[in-house]
């Protein structure tokens, strides 16, 4: 590959000692950024709580573990594109042309996804600007050609590839991943002037949420937005986070599922659960603190009893410091707490057990 790049073309131009073809020279000159020229501003397709997200001509990625809510989040974006807004997510472009590419499920499953989106959007059927295609029977090369074909057919503003790994022969191979991300997706997004959202699994290891393989690494590096879904299996709530967004911090939001498996907003449920978890944690901390206090109280009373019911404060402090391996201030605070609880009382620098 490098030899081919360095080989002298048939028709060449010499510019400041550098030899290149006239075609390449024209391309290179087009790479110059002028501070006097007015370039088109970034066009955002959606917003989350009024923060613009998903720019045209860029790559974006949704990542989660298996069954972690990736496809359900796609339904959220599709519902917003269909109706204008779905709770936190608003579509900023009227009649947005959306191409949804399913590489994994059967046609009936893709159809059911569309039906769920209709319900979420409050419609009987999907509007004509939402286009669903199923590429499950195709090879990786055929899928690439299919994306080109349907994107141009529908003049897609946004392409969502649910199962982008199926377009890559080996997501752990650097060259294969680079060719897909840089060689095709980035170039096509620029050529088509559309946004491309790719859906990819994250690593399976608990607590490790990077996108999988070299393919995921390229999406992390080259993408404008990375969206992560984190599903809590205990309460079936999916938290949507935006750990990578090129332009501004994006607030997280939450959804769960109704009895038909359709995503519904779960912010209030999530907040209630978090408050309950906080209360439970505070109760646990209070119980643990009380347990430690009772153990130390018993220890103090044991020392006093060993001294015949009375002991000088200094001696008690020193013995308790040795037993607990704590500083003087900690033991002094313990004795003050015991006194406040009427467990022991101070009398002429002596400590004695309170008679019940």
ABEGO torsion letter per residue (X at the ends): XAAAAABBBABBBBBGGBBBBAAAAAAAAAABBBAABBBBBBBBABBBGGBBBGBBGBBBBBBBBBGAGAAAAAAAAAAAAAAGBBEABBBABBGBBBBBBBAABBAAAAAAAAAAAAAAAGBABBBAABBBBBAAABBAAAAAAAAAAAAAAAGBABBBBBGAAAABABAABAAAAAAAAAAAAAAAAAAAGBBBBBBBBBBABBGBABBBEAAAAAAAAABABBBBBBBBAAAGBBBBBBABBAABBBBBBBBBBBAAGBBBBAAAAAAAAAAAAAAAAAAAAAAAAAAAAAAAAAAAAAAAAAAGGBBBAAAAAAAAAAAAGBBAAAAAAAAAAAAAAGABBBBGGBBBBBBX
